[in-house]
Amino acid sequence: MLCQMSTDMPPAGKDAWEAAFGGSTLRDVDFETMSGIPLAPVYGPIGDDADGSGEPDTRIGWPGQFPYTRGPYASMYRSKLWTMRMFAGFGTAEDTNRRFRELLAAGGDGLSVAFDLPTLMGRDSDDPSCEGEVGRCGVAVDTLADVEDLFAGIDLGATTTSMTINSPAALCFAMYVRAAEHAGTKRSQLGGTLQNDMLKEFQAQKEYIFPPRPSMRLVTDLIRYCSAELPRFHPVSVSGYHIREAGSTAAHELAFTLANGFAYVEAAQAAGLEVDAFAPRLSFFFNAHIDFFEEIAKYRAARRIWARWLRDRYGATDPRSMTLRFHTQTAGVSLTAQQPELNIVRTAIEALAGVLGGTQSLHTNSMDEVLALPTDKAARIALRTQQVIASETGVANVADPLGGSWFVEQLTDELEAQAEGVFAYLDELGSGSLLEGVIAGIEANWFQGEIADAAYRLQRQVSSGRSVVVGVNGFTGGNDESELPVLAIGPEVEALQLQRLASVKAGRSDQAVAEALARLRGDAAHADRNVMPAVFDAVGAYATVGEMIDALAEVFGRWEEQAVI
């Protein structure tokens, strides 16, 4: 069943927006141009009195008002800038802790943790299959001790933390909460976001461990747990970023991401949760690619679709449930090894699209990330890029400054229409359930095929020269420049991590670990039990990520994708 706009609830107008805006606390800045022209907080159709009091089309509306096309909040960046959340993680926990402190000192106001590949795959650093990968593409986390080191000396009650982790998300989340409590911060004070989006793993990123249905069980258990215990934490960040990085179009990213979001809503409802009890804590994670206006339109369409579906199909009545909030990261796949300094330009343009599209937090990629993990200097330039946009361009002074543009509004409508076509297909595939439709699409490799076809089309355009990538297939003068200095992770990092893990294992109680893992297996075997309390027990006993994953795999099994040629 397609979701249709309800007609029994008129959209809020400018009066409602003014009332909401009037209750906002504004930043202490001059909201005017460099020439001294005062700027209104938002602009709309010009009425008879020429002061912008006309009402826009109901599909556009006003910021902070249904259908939220123009932004989730009435005052937008006039009250609070987006969170400048820099992604960091490499080597040992102590190495990443130092980078975190540097980013916070440089003006960053949110942390985002990158985990190494063994951790992402639920394997311990001493697993023979992980040799050579420990600490390479992120920080190595094996036990609670690593997370305690990772955030040592950082007030977790005063900052928010995003963790890019999926299959082992529940385990690393429990470690984070335990580490915070050991440092004196109550779990109710913790704020942040856990990616924990398993559906996109099967569709794009491929860092799955368990089959789709038990993976959804873990996500749902964590949603239920956070709803009861951690009111400030977002238990799922529904991620389109990796779908786009795998080669999808913007329309695919929009449609697949929101379809996954609807699937999580249906899973939580099936577990007995009221939609308004958990939907306000769902968040999203989108890519900011290089097609400037299409990206802006994508974000606007996402907010409008989510608001309508949550209200009309899933019965949400709380405006917070209908308000899509999202994090943005600039496109890693747009970065080039050729003339890597040009990546600063690409990142700035993509970041600007995210801001003009109304993002709530933003990560800017470093110019050298296509070559290696970013150096301190490259990461600082990436952060400064956001600060230039916020402090010098004036784009944060007006909500949705491109709203009403014929071009932007047409793009927004077109992307919405394409997304609705995908929803209709998945709805039919799932016999009236988006959850069942998404899982069926994963099992049939439909998502994977759509992404692969889109990536192939784009590669053919680049190979033929129809799409120009500066420094790659056009304007290649200067490609003989010497390479940038890059951050090298040496073998000593792995040696240190193995020593750390051995020390933790030697100092813990083997009996306590065995009992905790037995409870975890037992609770996992009963679908009516929430596994999170057992996870917290195992984490507190200093069980390793690999040990907990193996215990769950004994019950859930492991997923192997069937290739389709």
Stockholm file with secondary structure:
# STOCKHOLM 1.0

chainA/1-565         MLCQMSTDMPPAGKDAWEAAFGGSTLRDVDFETMSGIPLAPVYGPIGDDADGSGEPDTRIGWPGQFPYTRGPYASMYRSKLWTMRMFAGFGTAEDTNRRFRELLAAGGDGLSVAFDLPTLMGRDSDDPSCEGEVGRCGVAVDTLADVEDLFAGIDLGATTTSMTINSPAALCFAMYVRAAEHAGTKRSQLGGTLQNDMLKEFQAQKEYIFPPRPSMRLVTDLIRYCSAELPRFHPVSVSGYHIREAGSTAAHELAFTLANGFAYVEAAQAAGLEVDAFAPRLSFFFNAHIDFFEEIAKYRAARRIWARWLRDRYGATDPRSMTLRFHTQTAGVSLTAQQPELNIVRTAIEALAGVLGGTQSLHTNSMDEVLALPTDKAARIALRTQQVIASETGVANVADPLGGSWFVEQLTDELEAQAEGVFAYLDELGSGSLLEGVIAGIEANWFQGEIADAAYRLQRQVSSGRSVVVGVNGFTGGNDESELPVLAIGPEVEALQLQRLASVKAGRSDQAVAEALARLRGDAAHADRNVMPAVFDAVGAYATVGEMIDALAEVFGRWEEQAVI
#=GR chainA/1-565 SS CCCCCCSSSCCCCHHHHHHHHHTCCCCSSCCBCTTCCBCCSCCCCCCTTSSSCSCCCTTTCCTTSTTCTTCSSSSGGGTCCCEEEEEECCBSHHHHHHHHHHHHHTTCCEEEEEBCHHHHTTCCTTSGGGTTTTTTSSBCCCSHHHHHHHTTTCCTTTSEEEEECCTTHHHHHHHHHHHHHHTTCCGGGCEEEECCCCHHIIIIICCCCSCHHHHHHHHHHHHHHHHHHCTTEESEEEECHHHHHTTCCHHHHHHHHHHHHHHHHHHHHHTTCCHHHHGGGEEEEEEECSCHHHHHHHHHHHHHHHHHHHHHTSCCCSHHHHCCCEEEEECGGGCCSSSTTHHHHHHHHHHHHHHHTTCSEEECCCTTTTTSSCCHHHHHHHHHHHHHHHHHSCGGGSSSTTTTCHHHHHHHHHHHHHHHHHHHHHHHHTTSCHHHHHHHHHHTTHHHHHHHHHHHHHHHHHHHTSSCCBTTTBCCTTTTSCCCCCCCCCHHHHHHHHHHHHHHHHHSCHHHHHHHHHHHHHHHTCTTSCSHHHHHHHHHTTCCHHHHHHHHHHHHCCCCCCCCC
#=GC SS_cons         CCCCCCSSSCCCCHHHHHHHHHTCCCCSSCCBCTTCCBCCSCCCCCCTTSSSCSCCCTTTCCTTSTTCTTCSSSSGGGTCCCEEEEEECCBSHHHHHHHHHHHHHTTCCEEEEEBCHHHHTTCCTTSGGGTTTTTTSSBCCCSHHHHHHHTTTCCTTTSEEEEECCTTHHHHHHHHHHHHHHTTCCGGGCEEEECCCCHHIIIIICCCCSCHHHHHHHHHHHHHHHHHHCTTEESEEEECHHHHHTTCCHHHHHHHHHHHHHHHHHHHHHTTCCHHHHGGGEEEEEEECSCHHHHHHHHHHHHHHHHHHHHHTSCCCSHHHHCCCEEEEECGGGCCSSSTTHHHHHHHHHHHHHHHTTCSEEECCCTTTTTSSCCHHHHHHHHHHHHHHHHHSCGGGSSSTTTTCHHHHHHHHHHHHHHHHHHHHHHHHTTSCHHHHHHHHHHTTHHHHHHHHHHHHHHHHHHHTSSCCBTTTBCCTTTTSCCCCCCCCCHHHHHHHHHHHHHHHHHSCHHHHHHHHHHHHHHHTCTTSCSHHHHHHHHHTTCCHHHHHHHHHHHHCCCCCCCCC
//
